[in-house]
């Protein structure tokens, strides 16, 4: 059986990160994975939702990968992830994403 790719999150643009986080937390059962003034990541049981400011990131979805090399130069992010943004044939934004390597306990 072929191992399918994993969609990590989808991202929507909001006007105010703090207000949007409050609304989603009050409206749905989710957890805050990360939050600052320019973006937040909310975790649901099956997928994460990124809340981004319009001038920070486009609407997009992110696919997990072990190797960003085929997609371009990786950009490291504050939360420890790295990614490359690409566009599909219809100009939709796709974020190719690697998660941080977990430190081993010695």
N, C-alpha and C positions, 0 to 999 in steps of 0.2 A: 504494500500500500504506500502511496506517495504521501510524504509528510506535507501537509498544507501550511501555507504561510499564516502568520498570526497578525491580525489587526490589533495594535496596541491601544490606539485612541483615535478619536475624531476631535477636531478643534472647531469651535465656533467663536465668532467675534462678539465681544460685549463692550459696553461703554465704560463700565466701572467694575473692576475685578472684585473688590470687597462686597459690593452690593450684589453682584451676580452669585458669588459663593454663598452668601447668606440666603438668597432666594432658593438656590438649588438644595442647600442643606435643609432648609425649612420645608421644602416641597417634596423631597425624595430621600430615600435611605441611601446615603453615600458617605464616603470618607474623604477628607482632604489629604491628598498625598503630598502636595507642594502648593505654596502660595506666596507670592510677593506682590508688588504693586503693578507689575506688567503682565503677569499670567498666573494661572492656577491649574492644578490637575486634580480632578475629582475621580475617585475610584468607585465604580459600581460593581456588582457581582460578576459581570461578564466582560466589561470594557471600561476604559477610562475616558473621561471627557475633559478636554483642555479648554479653558476659558482664556481667550487672548484679546489684547487690545488691537484694534484695526491697524495701527501703524507698526505693530510688532511682528505679526504673522498673518498669512492668508488663511481662509477656510481650508482645511485639509484633513486627510486621515493619515495615520502612520502605520507602517508595516515594519515589524521586527525583522532584523537581519543580523547575521554574525559578521558580515563583511561589507563595509560601505564602499570599498575600492571601486567596484564596477559602476558606481553611481556618481562619483566625483569626490571632491575634497571634503572630508569630514569636518564639521564644526562642533566643537565641544560646548556643552551647555552647563549652566549653574547647578543643575540637579545631578550632574555626573553622566548624563547621556551624551551621545554624539549623533549627529544626523546630517543628511544631505537632502535638500528639497529638489524634487524633479517634477516635471509635468507629464501627464499622460497625453495621448494623441488628441484629446479634446480640451487640452489646457487646464485640466483639473490638477490641483497641487497634491502631491504625494510626498510624505516625509518618510525617508528610509532611515530607520532608527536602530541604534545599538544601545543596550542597557549597560550600566557600569558593571565592571567585573567585581564580583563580591570578594571581599578580603577573606582569606582563610584564617581561622583561629589557630594559633600555634600553641 
